[in-house]
């Protein structure tokens, strides 16, 4: 498990409940998948804490919590 990080929601699609965090790893934003969002009511600019897992060639947020 990785260390908890903090970032703001960069882009969030409320219909898909997925988006990206304003946190770059290897020059790519961290993906905010719907399964990590769960029942959180997120919007652009919200600050969240999260951990990072790698899926394929992308970094995904997991254990997302609203700050």
mmJSON file of the N, C-alpha and C atoms, coordinates in Angstrom:
{"data_MODEL":{"atom_site":{
"group_PDB":["ATOM","ATOM","ATOM","ATOM","ATOM","ATOM","ATOM","ATOM","ATOM","ATOM","ATOM","ATOM","ATOM","ATOM","ATOM","ATOM","ATOM","ATOM","ATOM","ATOM","ATOM","ATOM","ATOM","ATOM","ATOM","ATOM","ATOM","ATOM","ATOM","ATOM","ATOM","ATOM","ATOM","ATOM","ATOM","ATOM","ATOM","ATOM","ATOM","ATOM","ATOM","ATOM","ATOM","ATOM","ATOM","ATOM","ATOM","ATOM","ATOM","ATOM","ATOM","ATOM","ATOM","ATOM","ATOM","ATOM","ATOM","ATOM","ATOM","ATOM","ATOM","ATOM","ATOM","ATOM","ATOM","ATOM","ATOM","ATOM","ATOM","ATOM","ATOM","ATOM","ATOM","ATOM","ATOM","ATOM","ATOM","ATOM","ATOM","ATOM","ATOM","ATOM","ATOM","ATOM","ATOM","ATOM","ATOM","ATOM","ATOM","ATOM","ATOM","ATOM","ATOM","ATOM","ATOM","ATOM","ATOM","ATOM","ATOM","ATOM","ATOM","ATOM","ATOM","ATOM","ATOM","ATOM","ATOM","ATOM","ATOM","ATOM","ATOM","ATOM","ATOM","ATOM","ATOM","ATOM","ATOM","ATOM","ATOM","ATOM","ATOM","ATOM","ATOM","ATOM","ATOM","ATOM","ATOM","ATOM","ATOM","ATOM","ATOM","ATOM","ATOM","ATOM","ATOM","ATOM","ATOM","ATOM","ATOM","ATOM","ATOM","ATOM","ATOM","ATOM","ATOM","ATOM","ATOM","ATOM","ATOM","ATOM","ATOM","ATOM","ATOM","ATOM","ATOM","ATOM","ATOM","ATOM","ATOM","ATOM","ATOM","ATOM","ATOM","ATOM","ATOM","ATOM","ATOM","ATOM","ATOM","ATOM","ATOM","ATOM","ATOM","ATOM","ATOM","ATOM","ATOM","ATOM","ATOM","ATOM","ATOM","ATOM","ATOM","ATOM","ATOM","ATOM","ATOM","ATOM","ATOM","ATOM","ATOM","ATOM","ATOM","ATOM","ATOM","ATOM","ATOM","ATOM","ATOM","ATOM","ATOM"],
"id":[1,2,3,4,5,6,7,8,9,10,11,12,13,14,15,16,17,18,19,20,21,22,23,24,25,26,27,28,29,30,31,32,33,34,35,36,37,38,39,40,41,42,43,44,45,46,47,48,49,50,51,52,53,54,55,56,57,58,59,60,61,62,63,64,65,66,67,68,69,70,71,72,73,74,75,76,77,78,79,80,81,82,83,84,85,86,87,88,89,90,91,92,93,94,95,96,97,98,99,100,101,102,103,104,105,106,107,108,109,110,111,112,113,114,115,116,117,118,119,120,121,122,123,124,125,126,127,128,129,130,131,132,133,134,135,136,137,138,139,140,141,142,143,144,145,146,147,148,149,150,151,152,153,154,155,156,157,158,159,160,161,162,163,164,165,166,167,168,169,170,171,172,173,174,175,176,177,178,179,180,181,182,183,184,185,186,187,188,189,190,191,192,193,194,195,196,197,198,199,200,201],
"type_symbol":["N","C","C","N","C","C","N","C","C","N","C","C","N","C","C","N","C","C","N","C","C","N","C","C","N","C","C","N","C","C","N","C","C","N","C","C","N","C","C","N","C","C","N","C","C","N","C","C","N","C","C","N","C","C","N","C","C","N","C","C","N","C","C","N","C","C","N","C","C","N","C","C","N","C","C","N","C","C","N","C","C","N","C","C","N","C","C","N","C","C","N","C","C","N","C","C","N","C","C","N","C","C","N","C","C","N","C","C","N","C","C","N","C","C","N","C","C","N","C","C","N","C","C","N","C","C","N","C","C","N","C","C","N","C","C","N","C","C","N","C","C","N","C","C","N","C","C","N","C","C","N","C","C","N","C","C","N","C","C","N","C","C","N","C","C","N","C","C","N","C","C","N","C","C","N","C","C","N","C","C","N","C","C","N","C","C","N","C","C","N","C","C","N","C","C","N","C","C","N","C","C"],
"label_atom_id":["N","CA","C","N","CA","C","N","CA","C","N","CA","C","N","CA","C","N","CA","C","N","CA","C","N","CA","C","N","CA","C","N","CA","C","N","CA","C","N","CA","C","N","CA","C","N","CA","C","N","CA","C","N","CA","C","N","CA","C","N","CA","C","N","CA","C","N","CA","C","N","CA","C","N","CA","C","N","CA","C","N","CA","C","N","CA","C","N","CA","C","N","CA","C","N","CA","C","N","CA","C","N","CA","C","N","CA","C","N","CA","C","N","CA","C","N","CA","C","N","CA","C","N","CA","C","N","CA","C","N","CA","C","N","CA","C","N","CA","C","N","CA","C","N","CA","C","N","CA","C","N","CA","C","N","CA","C","N","CA","C","N","CA","C","N","CA","C","N","CA","C","N","CA","C","N","CA","C","N","CA","C","N","CA","C","N","CA","C","N","CA","C","N","CA","C","N","CA","C","N","CA","C","N","CA","C","N","CA","C","N","CA","C","N","CA","C","N","CA","C","N","CA","C","N","CA","C","N","CA","C","N","CA","C"],
"label_alt_id":[null,null,null,null,null,null,null,null,null,null,null,null,null,null,null,null,null,null,null,null,null,null,null,null,null,null,null,null,null,null,null,null,null,null,null,null,null,null,null,null,null,null,null,null,null,null,null,null,null,null,null,null,null,null,null,null,null,null,null,null,null,null,null,null,null,null,null,null,null,null,null,null,null,null,null,null,null,null,null,null,null,null,null,null,null,null,null,null,null,null,null,null,null,null,null,null,null,null,null,null,null,null,null,null,null,null,null,null,null,null,null,null,null,null,null,null,null,null,null,null,null,null,null,null,null,null,null,null,null,null,null,null,null,null,null,null,null,null,null,null,null,null,null,null,null,null,null,null,null,null,null,null,null,null,null,null,null,null,null,null,null,null,null,null,null,null,null,null,null,null,null,null,null,null,null,null,null,null,null,null,null,null,null,null,null,null,null,null,null,null,null,null,null,null,null,null,null,null,null,null,null],
"label_comp_id":["UNK","UNK","UNK","UNK","UNK","UNK","UNK","UNK","UNK","UNK","UNK","UNK","UNK","UNK","UNK","UNK","UNK","UNK","UNK","UNK","UNK","UNK","UNK","UNK","UNK","UNK","UNK","UNK","UNK","UNK","UNK","UNK","UNK","UNK","UNK","UNK","UNK","UNK","UNK","UNK","UNK","UNK","UNK","UNK","UNK","UNK","UNK","UNK","UNK","UNK","UNK","UNK","UNK","UNK","UNK","UNK","UNK","UNK","UNK","UNK","UNK","UNK","UNK","UNK","UNK","UNK","UNK","UNK","UNK","UNK","UNK","UNK","UNK","UNK","UNK","UNK","UNK","UNK","UNK","UNK","UNK","UNK","UNK","UNK","UNK","UNK","UNK","UNK","UNK","UNK","UNK","UNK","UNK","UNK","UNK","UNK","UNK","UNK","UNK","UNK","UNK","UNK","UNK","UNK","UNK","UNK","UNK","UNK","UNK","UNK","UNK","UNK","UNK","UNK","UNK","UNK","UNK","UNK","UNK","UNK","UNK","UNK","UNK","UNK","UNK","UNK","UNK","UNK","UNK","UNK","UNK","UNK","UNK","UNK","UNK","UNK","UNK","UNK","UNK","UNK","UNK","UNK","UNK","UNK","UNK","UNK","UNK","UNK","UNK","UNK","UNK","UNK","UNK","UNK","UNK","UNK","UNK","UNK","UNK","UNK","UNK","UNK","UNK","UNK","UNK","UNK","UNK","UNK","UNK","UNK","UNK","UNK","UNK","UNK","UNK","UNK","UNK","UNK","UNK","UNK","UNK","UNK","UNK","UNK","UNK","UNK","UNK","UNK","UNK","UNK","UNK","UNK","UNK","UNK","UNK","UNK","UNK","UNK","UNK","UNK","UNK"],
"label_asym_id":["A","A","A","A","A","A","A","A","A","A","A","A","A","A","A","A","A","A","A","A","A","A","A","A","A","A","A","A","A","A","A","A","A","A","A","A","A","A","A","A","A","A","A","A","A","A","A","A","A","A","A","A","A","A","A","A","A","A","A","A","A","A","A","A","A","A","A","A","A","A","A","A","A","A","A","A","A","A","A","A","A","A","A","A","A","A","A","A","A","A","A","A","A","A","A","A","A","A","A","A","A","A","A","A","A","A","A","A","A","A","A","A","A","A","A","A","A","A","A","A","A","A","A","A","A","A","A","A","A","A","A","A","A","A","A","A","A","A","A","A","A","A","A","A","A","A","A","A","A","A","A","A","A","A","A","A","A","A","A","A","A","A","A","A","A","A","A","A","A","A","A","A","A","A","A","A","A","A","A","A","A","A","A","A","A","A","A","A","A","A","A","A","A","A","A","A","A","A","A","A","A"],
"label_entity_id":["1","1","1","1","1","1","1","1","1","1","1","1","1","1","1","1","1","1","1","1","1","1","1","1","1","1","1","1","1","1","1","1","1","1","1","1","1","1","1","1","1","1","1","1","1","1","1","1","1","1","1","1","1","1","1","1","1","1","1","1","1","1","1","1","1","1","1","1","1","1","1","1","1","1","1","1","1","1","1","1","1","1","1","1","1","1","1","1","1","1","1","1","1","1","1","1","1","1","1","1","1","1","1","1","1","1","1","1","1","1","1","1","1","1","1","1","1","1","1","1","1","1","1","1","1","1","1","1","1","1","1","1","1","1","1","1","1","1","1","1","1","1","1","1","1","1","1","1","1","1","1","1","1","1","1","1","1","1","1","1","1","1","1","1","1","1","1","1","1","1","1","1","1","1","1","1","1","1","1","1","1","1","1","1","1","1","1","1","1","1","1","1","1","1","1","1","1","1","1","1","1"],
"label_seq_id":[1,1,1,2,2,2,3,3,3,4,4,4,5,5,5,6,6,6,7,7,7,8,8,8,9,9,9,10,10,10,11,11,11,12,12,12,13,13,13,14,14,14,15,15,15,16,16,16,17,17,17,18,18,18,19,19,19,20,20,20,21,21,21,22,22,22,23,23,23,24,24,24,25,25,25,26,26,26,27,27,27,28,28,28,29,29,29,30,30,30,31,31,31,32,32,32,33,33,33,34,34,34,35,35,35,36,36,36,37,37,37,38,38,38,39,39,39,40,40,40,41,41,41,42,42,42,43,43,43,44,44,44,45,45,45,46,46,46,47,47,47,48,48,48,49,49,49,50,50,50,51,51,51,52,52,52,53,53,53,54,54,54,55,55,55,56,56,56,57,57,57,58,58,58,59,59,59,60,60,60,61,61,61,62,62,62,63,63,63,64,64,64,65,65,65,66,66,66,67,67,67],
"pdbx_PDB_ins_code":[null,null,null,null,null,null,null,null,null,null,null,null,null,null,null,null,null,null,null,null,null,null,null,null,null,null,null,null,null,null,null,null,null,null,null,null,null,null,null,null,null,null,null,null,null,null,null,null,null,null,null,null,null,null,null,null,null,null,null,null,null,null,null,null,null,null,null,null,null,null,null,null,null,null,null,null,null,null,null,null,null,null,null,null,null,null,null,null,null,null,null,null,null,null,null,null,null,null,null,null,null,null,null,null,null,null,null,null,null,null,null,null,null,null,null,null,null,null,null,null,null,null,null,null,null,null,null,null,null,null,null,null,null,null,null,null,null,null,null,null,null,null,null,null,null,null,null,null,null,null,null,null,null,null,null,null,null,null,null,null,null,null,null,null,null,null,null,null,null,null,null,null,null,null,null,null,null,null,null,null,null,null,null,null,null,null,null,null,null,null,null,null,null,null,null,null,null,null,null,null,null],
"Cartn_x":[0.842,0.0,0.886,0.515,1.322,0.933,1.787,1.559,0.44,-0.393,-1.494,-0.955,-1.62,-1.263,-2.474,-2.273,-3.363,-3.307,-4.477,-4.553,-5.964,-6.114,-7.439,-7.977,-9.297,-9.954,-9.784,-9.15,-8.868,-10.063,-10.621,-11.766,-12.6,-13.901,-14.771,-16.073,-16.422,-17.671,-18.69,-19.664,-20.642,-21.528,-21.754,-22.579,-21.851,-20.563,-19.766,-19.159,-19.146,-18.512,-17.051,-16.358,-14.945,-14.273,-12.945,-12.226,-10.731,-10.104,-8.659,-8.331,-7.207,-6.71,-5.577,-5.404,-4.325,-3.056,-2.603,-1.42,-0.772,0.42,1.083,2.113,2.119,3.154,3.611,4.883,5.437,4.736,4.449,3.831,2.387,1.733,0.316,-0.468,-1.683,-2.558,-3.009,-3.251,-3.757,-5.239,-5.629,-7.017,-7.836,-9.034,-9.969,-11.136,-11.022,-12.052,-13.305,-14.429,-15.7,-15.682,-14.979,-14.958,-14.216,-13.32,-12.608,-13.435,-14.354,-15.189,-16.291,-16.88,-17.956,-19.107,-19.522,-20.671,-20.267,-18.985,-18.545,-19.191,-19.579,-20.173,-19.08,-18.26,-17.113,-17.447,-16.671,-16.765,-15.366,-15.186,-13.888,-13.414,-12.152,-11.572,-11.613,-12.39,-12.422,-11.052,-10.647,-9.382,-9.653,-8.872,-9.038,-7.694,-7.766,-6.587,-6.808,-5.714,-5.824,-4.505,-4.564,-3.378,-3.336,-2.192,-2.019,-1.709,-2.405,-2.081,-1.856,-1.064,-0.813,-1.636,-2.379,-3.174,-2.732,-2.082,-1.524,-0.446,-0.582,0.408,-0.096,-1.243,-1.837,-1.81,-1.756,-1.826,-3.248,-3.844,-5.227,-5.272,-6.202,-6.419,-7.256,-6.978,-7.759,-7.859,-8.79,-9.0,-9.164,-10.002,-10.214,-11.115,-10.684,-11.455,-11.472,-12.629,-12.77,-12.098,-11.288,-10.583,-11.488],
"Cartn_y":[-1.176,0.0,1.237,2.234,3.441,4.444,5.43,6.479,7.402,7.903,8.795,10.1,10.589,11.833,12.752,14.028,15.001,15.766,15.971,16.738,17.28,18.169,18.693,17.937,17.856,17.252,18.226,17.765,18.617,18.658,17.496,17.371,16.201,16.446,15.382,15.388,14.246,14.079,13.506,14.323,13.885,12.754,12.697,11.631,10.284,10.281,9.052,8.781,9.806,9.731,9.297,9.926,9.635,10.891,10.917,12.079,11.954,13.101,13.165,14.052,13.742,14.56,15.442,16.591,17.509,17.057,15.868,15.246,14.423,14.787,14.102,13.084,11.963,10.941,10.621,10.727,10.495,11.36,12.612,13.618,13.308,12.387,12.082,12.335,12.91,13.098,11.746,11.67,10.446,10.306,9.128,8.827,8.668,9.236,9.122,8.252,6.92,6.016,6.0,5.651,5.652,4.721,3.584,2.657,3.249,4.2,4.851,5.973,6.534,7.647,7.146,6.0,5.449,6.422,6.704,7.579,9.033,9.355,10.738,11.658,12.849,13.851,14.86,14.515,15.343,16.343,17.436,18.42,18.965,19.621,20.197,21.113,20.989,21.838,21.257,20.2,19.56,18.976,19.069,18.481,17.097,16.128,14.746,14.158,13.163,12.344,11.024,10.381,9.159,8.407,7.166,6.352,6.048,5.637,5.396,3.929,3.388,2.055,2.184,1.303,1.333,0.244,0.651,-0.283,-0.109,-1.118,-0.987,0.077,1.067,2.149,3.428,3.371,4.542,4.393,5.527,5.559,5.939,5.142,5.341,5.647,6.514,6.812,5.699,5.397,4.439,4.968,4.443,4.909,6.427,6.957,8.403,8.881,9.965,10.572,12.078,12.685,14.134,14.772,15.786,16.467,17.507],
"Cartn_z":[0.0,0.0,0.0,-0.782,-0.864,0.224,0.4,1.389,0.912,1.849,1.495,0.922,-0.113,-0.773,-0.736,-1.016,-1.033,-2.35,-2.957,-4.206,-4.364,-5.333,-5.672,-6.885,-6.947,-8.102,-9.266,-10.332,-11.491,-12.438,-12.718,-13.608,-13.115,-12.926,-12.437,-13.215,-13.772,-14.5,-13.524,-13.126,-12.122,-12.64,-13.94,-14.508,-14.439,-14.787,-14.758,-13.387,-12.522,-11.196,-11.32,-12.261,-12.506,-13.033,-12.95,-13.456,-13.238,-12.944,-12.754,-11.564,-10.923,-9.826,-10.327,-9.71,-10.049,-9.337,-9.714,-9.122,-10.219,-10.598,-11.708,-11.241,-11.913,-11.765,-13.18,-13.425,-14.771,-15.819,-15.464,-16.333,-16.728,-16.047,-16.285,-15.01,-15.16,-14.003,-13.473,-12.184,-11.564,-11.904,-12.358,-12.711,-11.434,-11.44,-10.323,-10.789,-10.638,-11.157,-10.276,-10.88,-10.152,-8.95,-9.044,-7.903,-6.707,-6.94,-5.831,-5.215,-6.005,-5.54,-4.613,-4.952,-4.13,-3.997,-2.771,-2.525,-2.283,-2.456,-2.259,-3.289,-2.856,-3.742,-4.103,-5.093,-5.447,-6.537,-6.542,-7.613,-7.883,-9.01,-9.36,-8.242,-7.87,-6.837,-5.44,-5.216,-3.89,-3.573,-2.307,-1.875,-1.301,-1.747,-1.3,-0.886,-0.011,0.271,-0.457,-0.838,-1.63,-1.6,-2.045,-2.273,-3.763,-4.247,-5.682,-5.947,-6.953,-7.456,-8.962,-9.515,-10.953,-11.624,-12.66,-13.457,-14.9,-15.419,-16.766,-16.753,-17.634,-17.673,-17.006,-16.328,-15.669,-14.152,-13.468,-12.008,-11.603,-10.725,-10.29,-8.802,-8.425,-7.013,-6.396,-5.142,-4.37,-2.946,-2.164,-0.782,-0.73,-1.612,-1.719,-0.587,0.065,1.159,0.968,1.171,1.087,2.287,2.064,3.16,3.803],
"occupancy":[1.0,1.0,1.0,1.0,1.0,1.0,1.0,1.0,1.0,1.0,1.0,1.0,1.0,1.0,1.0,1.0,1.0,1.0,1.0,1.0,1.0,1.0,1.0,1.0,1.0,1.0,1.0,1.0,1.0,1.0,1.0,1.0,1.0,1.0,1.0,1.0,1.0,1.0,1.0,1.0,1.0,1.0,1.0,1.0,1.0,1.0,1.0,1.0,1.0,1.0,1.0,1.0,1.0,1.0,1.0,1.0,1.0,1.0,1.0,1.0,1.0,1.0,1.0,1.0,1.0,1.0,1.0,1.0,1.0,1.0,1.0,1.0,1.0,1.0,1.0,1.0,1.0,1.0,1.0,1.0,1.0,1.0,1.0,1.0,1.0,1.0,1.0,1.0,1.0,1.0,1.0,1.0,1.0,1.0,1.0,1.0,1.0,1.0,1.0,1.0,1.0,1.0,1.0,1.0,1.0,1.0,1.0,1.0,1.0,1.0,1.0,1.0,1.0,1.0,1.0,1.0,1.0,1.0,1.0,1.0,1.0,1.0,1.0,1.0,1.0,1.0,1.0,1.0,1.0,1.0,1.0,1.0,1.0,1.0,1.0,1.0,1.0,1.0,1.0,1.0,1.0,1.0,1.0,1.0,1.0,1.0,1.0,1.0,1.0,1.0,1.0,1.0,1.0,1.0,1.0,1.0,1.0,1.0,1.0,1.0,1.0,1.0,1.0,1.0,1.0,1.0,1.0,1.0,1.0,1.0,1.0,1.0,1.0,1.0,1.0,1.0,1.0,1.0,1.0,1.0,1.0,1.0,1.0,1.0,1.0,1.0,1.0,1.0,1.0,1.0,1.0,1.0,1.0,1.0,1.0,1.0,1.0,1.0,1.0,1.0,1.0],
"B_iso_or_equiv":[0.0,0.0,0.0,0.0,0.0,0.0,0.0,0.0,0.0,0.0,0.0,0.0,0.0,0.0,0.0,0.0,0.0,0.0,0.0,0.0,0.0,0.0,0.0,0.0,0.0,0.0,0.0,0.0,0.0,0.0,0.0,0.0,0.0,0.0,0.0,0.0,0.0,0.0,0.0,0.0,0.0,0.0,0.0,0.0,0.0,0.0,0.0,0.0,0.0,0.0,0.0,0.0,0.0,0.0,0.0,0.0,0.0,0.0,0.0,0.0,0.0,0.0,0.0,0.0,0.0,0.0,0.0,0.0,0.0,0.0,0.0,0.0,0.0,0.0,0.0,0.0,0.0,0.0,0.0,0.0,0.0,0.0,0.0,0.0,0.0,0.0,0.0,0.0,0.0,0.0,0.0,0.0,0.0,0.0,0.0,0.0,0.0,0.0,0.0,0.0,0.0,0.0,0.0,0.0,0.0,0.0,0.0,0.0,0.0,0.0,0.0,0.0,0.0,0.0,0.0,0.0,0.0,0.0,0.0,0.0,0.0,0.0,0.0,0.0,0.0,0.0,0.0,0.0,0.0,0.0,0.0,0.0,0.0,0.0,0.0,0.0,0.0,0.0,0.0,0.0,0.0,0.0,0.0,0.0,0.0,0.0,0.0,0.0,0.0,0.0,0.0,0.0,0.0,0.0,0.0,0.0,0.0,0.0,0.0,0.0,0.0,0.0,0.0,0.0,0.0,0.0,0.0,0.0,0.0,0.0,0.0,0.0,0.0,0.0,0.0,0.0,0.0,0.0,0.0,0.0,0.0,0.0,0.0,0.0,0.0,0.0,0.0,0.0,0.0,0.0,0.0,0.0,0.0,0.0,0.0,0.0,0.0,0.0,0.0,0.0,0.0],
"pdbx_formal_charge":[null,null,null,null,null,null,null,null,null,null,null,null,null,null,null,null,null,null,null,null,null,null,null,null,null,null,null,null,null,null,null,null,null,null,null,null,null,null,null,null,null,null,null,null,null,null,null,null,null,null,null,null,null,null,null,null,null,null,null,null,null,null,null,null,null,null,null,null,null,null,null,null,null,null,null,null,null,null,null,null,null,null,null,null,null,null,null,null,null,null,null,null,null,null,null,null,null,null,null,null,null,null,null,null,null,null,null,null,null,null,null,null,null,null,null,null,null,null,null,null,null,null,null,null,null,null,null,null,null,null,null,null,null,null,null,null,null,null,null,null,null,null,null,null,null,null,null,null,null,null,null,null,null,null,null,null,null,null,null,null,null,null,null,null,null,null,null,null,null,null,null,null,null,null,null,null,null,null,null,null,null,null,null,null,null,null,null,null,null,null,null,null,null,null,null,null,null,null,null,null,null],
"auth_seq_id":[1,1,1,2,2,2,3,3,3,4,4,4,5,5,5,6,6,6,7,7,7,8,8,8,9,9,9,10,10,10,11,11,11,12,12,12,13,13,13,14,14,14,15,15,15,16,16,16,17,17,17,18,18,18,19,19,19,20,20,20,21,21,21,22,22,22,23,23,23,24,24,24,25,25,25,26,26,26,27,27,27,28,28,28,29,29,29,30,30,30,31,31,31,32,32,32,33,33,33,34,34,34,35,35,35,36,36,36,37,37,37,38,38,38,39,39,39,40,40,40,41,41,41,42,42,42,43,43,43,44,44,44,45,45,45,46,46,46,47,47,47,48,48,48,49,49,49,50,50,50,51,51,51,52,52,52,53,53,53,54,54,54,55,55,55,56,56,56,57,57,57,58,58,58,59,59,59,60,60,60,61,61,61,62,62,62,63,63,63,64,64,64,65,65,65,66,66,66,67,67,67],
"auth_comp_id":["UNK","UNK","UNK","UNK","UNK","UNK","UNK","UNK","UNK","UNK","UNK","UNK","UNK","UNK","UNK","UNK","UNK","UNK","UNK","UNK","UNK","UNK","UNK","UNK","UNK","UNK","UNK","UNK","UNK","UNK","UNK","UNK","UNK","UNK","UNK","UNK","UNK","UNK","UNK","UNK","UNK","UNK","UNK","UNK","UNK","UNK","UNK","UNK","UNK","UNK","UNK","UNK","UNK","UNK","UNK","UNK","UNK","UNK","UNK","UNK","UNK","UNK","UNK","UNK","UNK","UNK","UNK","UNK","UNK","UNK","UNK","UNK","UNK","UNK","UNK","UNK","UNK","UNK","UNK","UNK","UNK","UNK","UNK","UNK","UNK","UNK","UNK","UNK","UNK","UNK","UNK","UNK","UNK","UNK","UNK","UNK","UNK","UNK","UNK","UNK","UNK","UNK","UNK","UNK","UNK","UNK","UNK","UNK","UNK","UNK","UNK","UNK","UNK","UNK","UNK","UNK","UNK","UNK","UNK","UNK","UNK","UNK","UNK","UNK","UNK","UNK","UNK","UNK","UNK","UNK","UNK","UNK","UNK","UNK","UNK","UNK","UNK","UNK","UNK","UNK","UNK","UNK","UNK","UNK","UNK","UNK","UNK","UNK","UNK","UNK","UNK","UNK","UNK","UNK","UNK","UNK","UNK","UNK","UNK","UNK","UNK","UNK","UNK","UNK","UNK","UNK","UNK","UNK","UNK","UNK","UNK","UNK","UNK","UNK","UNK","UNK","UNK","UNK","UNK","UNK","UNK","UNK","UNK","UNK","UNK","UNK","UNK","UNK","UNK","UNK","UNK","UNK","UNK","UNK","UNK","UNK","UNK","UNK","UNK","UNK","UNK"],
"auth_asym_id":["A","A","A","A","A","A","A","A","A","A","A","A","A","A","A","A","A","A","A","A","A","A","A","A","A","A","A","A","A","A","A","A","A","A","A","A","A","A","A","A","A","A","A","A","A","A","A","A","A","A","A","A","A","A","A","A","A","A","A","A","A","A","A","A","A","A","A","A","A","A","A","A","A","A","A","A","A","A","A","A","A","A","A","A","A","A","A","A","A","A","A","A","A","A","A","A","A","A","A","A","A","A","A","A","A","A","A","A","A","A","A","A","A","A","A","A","A","A","A","A","A","A","A","A","A","A","A","A","A","A","A","A","A","A","A","A","A","A","A","A","A","A","A","A","A","A","A","A","A","A","A","A","A","A","A","A","A","A","A","A","A","A","A","A","A","A","A","A","A","A","A","A","A","A","A","A","A","A","A","A","A","A","A","A","A","A","A","A","A","A","A","A","A","A","A","A","A","A","A","A","A"],
"auth_atom_id":["N","CA","C","N","CA","C","N","CA","C","N","CA","C","N","CA","C","N","CA","C","N","CA","C","N","CA","C","N","CA","C","N","CA","C","N","CA","C","N","CA","C","N","CA","C","N","CA","C","N","CA","C","N","CA","C","N","CA","C","N","CA","C","N","CA","C","N","CA","C","N","CA","C","N","CA","C","N","CA","C","N","CA","C","N","CA","C","N","CA","C","N","CA","C","N","CA","C","N","CA","C","N","CA","C","N","CA","C","N","CA","C","N","CA","C","N","CA","C","N","CA","C","N","CA","C","N","CA","C","N","CA","C","N","CA","C","N","CA","C","N","CA","C","N","CA","C","N","CA","C","N","CA","C","N","CA","C","N","CA","C","N","CA","C","N","CA","C","N","CA","C","N","CA","C","N","CA","C","N","CA","C","N","CA","C","N","CA","C","N","CA","C","N","CA","C","N","CA","C","N","CA","C","N","CA","C","N","CA","C","N","CA","C","N","CA","C","N","CA","C","N","CA","C","N","CA","C","N","CA","C","N","CA","C"],
"pdbx_PDB_model_num":[1,1,1,1,1,1,1,1,1,1,1,1,1,1,1,1,1,1,1,1,1,1,1,1,1,1,1,1,1,1,1,1,1,1,1,1,1,1,1,1,1,1,1,1,1,1,1,1,1,1,1,1,1,1,1,1,1,1,1,1,1,1,1,1,1,1,1,1,1,1,1,1,1,1,1,1,1,1,1,1,1,1,1,1,1,1,1,1,1,1,1,1,1,1,1,1,1,1,1,1,1,1,1,1,1,1,1,1,1,1,1,1,1,1,1,1,1,1,1,1,1,1,1,1,1,1,1,1,1,1,1,1,1,1,1,1,1,1,1,1,1,1,1,1,1,1,1,1,1,1,1,1,1,1,1,1,1,1,1,1,1,1,1,1,1,1,1,1,1,1,1,1,1,1,1,1,1,1,1,1,1,1,1,1,1,1,1,1,1,1,1,1,1,1,1,1,1,1,1,1,1]
}}}
